[in-house]
Amino acid sequence: MKVCVIGTGYVGLVVGTCLAEMGNDVICVDNNQEKLTQLRQGIIPIYEPGLEELIKVNVSENRLKFTADTKNAVANSLVCFIAVGTPQGEDGSADLKYVKEVAKTIGQSIKQYTVVIDKSTVPVGTADMVTEIIKEQTDIEFDVVSNPEFLKQGAAVDDFLKPDRVVIGSNSQRATEIMQELYAPFLRTGNPVIIMDVKSAEMTKYAANSFLAVKISYANEIANICEKVGANAEMVRIGMCADKRIGSLFLFPGLGYGGSCFPKDVKALTKTAIDNDCDYSLLKAADDINKNQRKLFIDKILKRLGNNLNGKTIAVWGLSFKPKTNDMREAPSITIINELLNKGAKIQAYDPKAFEQAHFYFGDKITYSKSAYDALKDTDCLLLLTEWNEFRRPDFEKIKSLLKQPIIFDGRNQYNGNRLLQMGFEYICIGKTFS
């Protein structure tokens, strides 16, 4: 099948590459010529396990191409994915200016029946808007479908190649059949294609992400109560997760959620609720708890080290918002490090993949270390902010020898606090106390 993907960000690159991997002829479109040149050479601007290798293979097999010529790409495709950014507006709503621009170009470019697919996360009613924009440009028949993505950064390739489910919002039998054919190779194990109306599909993505955000904020609120009353949040989590109605995913207390999806999608759904005169108190609470979780962690640091951090040097392990990605959008590290800098601290940081992005956020205000242990030299404490695998089983004796004071602030509850106490560390984490 001939496929066009407009936008080569996280979603567009994964979608285009994985569709090419299944034998489709895919053209990915972007207006950044430097980025296009790099992609043709197999150099990708994001870190996503497995993606670079797939891009190189499919480019070499001529199934995957990159271009800035949107009109030609659209004209030669049966299906066209809109995968451009939908940044958060000042009022919390999704800014659809790029979606509108692409819809207009599609309308000016199609030469035959085309299925236009909203892959970007967009509010309810966007497909109707895209339909009207295209209709203003052409009399050629087309359909607009909603096909929300459920890709986890750090596992996006596997998520696309082996999806739990594929949601297709379509009001056209013709478009539905084409979408089913497109996704058939990915669903041979029997996982479902869920067909629904367009507006329900648009709502599904926001509802799913917001529910997961609520679970994270709930886990953090329970952990904070546990800490106050002397309970162990990890034991409580294990007891809860044994209930099949609750499950174990997204109930880990820590520094809260970040990234490009959860914060933006919660705010966008909140704005939809406001616009339609609906209550949004649960969504607001999830967002408020998430913001406050970072403040509570900062308070733990200041309580132990003092409010004036002049002369203090702090080691930071982890800058990305989660492991297996270099994405720092809405990362807890940004809030925490900036506040510590404001208090006079010096920061020595290490992350396996996020240094380039970190320069964008911090410039030369922090020191970028070459290794995890290099970041510890002559520092007053260690902050664990991202749970990369390489941080899970470190050499604690080496850590202790490098730190001026054996203090670990664990924002991800990765370590055995009792063991660290026996080794002479002070260990401060989320939802439980050790002394």
C-alpha angles and dihedrals in degrees: 000000000000110000134183121197115191110203127035102212124118094299100037095048094049094044094048095044096047093047089051089049088062092056102267122137103243130188115191115201129207134155094219106096095190090053091048092052091052093047092052087055092050094253110134127196095219134056111237119152112250096004100101092053093050092049092052093049096047094044089052090049089051092236093113123053134172125213145158092215101101096171095055092044092052094044091056098045135086093201127032123194120207103211103157125133123279101195122194115266124220091264093050095258124127111264105229099185093114092046090052093049092051093046090055092049091049090053090052093047113042115109100179140013107315135184108221112202125201101214096157115091102261136167124258111284097033094113089055090051093048090049092054093047092051092045089057089060105041148021093209115116118256141150130218116219131187113224107168118201123233099189121150113212108243091030101042097120093052090044091056097041093045106025124184087221141340117227117206120185108195138152093189127078091205093054092044092055092050091050092049090052091048093053099037095098091057096052104051091121090065102256108151135264103211113207118199141145118290098252093050090052091050089051094046095069094051092043093051096047093044091051091053090048089052090052091053093048090047090052090051094048091050090047091053091052090047091054092052096048097040098253124137111246092203092056090046090050092051091049092050096045093056086072106091090212090063106034129193105267124105094004098108113120117223139106096333133248128313138159132092099301119041099046093043096042094049090052093045093051089047089054090050089052091050093048090052096044094248128145114259102175095124092051091047091050092052091052094045093049091049093054092045093051091070091048091052090053091050089050090055090055094047093046090057101036101030132253093272109065098178107138093020122118117199127197117218125197112196131020105179117090090246137359123277094035137079092213115125100175108137089352116168088229091070094057095041098046094045091052092049090049089052088054091055102261126143115225129213108188138185130187125165095227114003104076096108092051091044090059088058092056102035108018109188094335091103135039116249110215126209095225141011093257093044088060090059099058112124094346128142097225145347126247117198106203104158124039100225112170093243089062095054099081107023128163100266094188088057091047090052092050093052099045121081087217123022096237125139124186104195112197092178102045092236102144139069102252096195092053092049091050090054089052091054100259129136104228122195121178142148124293100358138060132222124195 
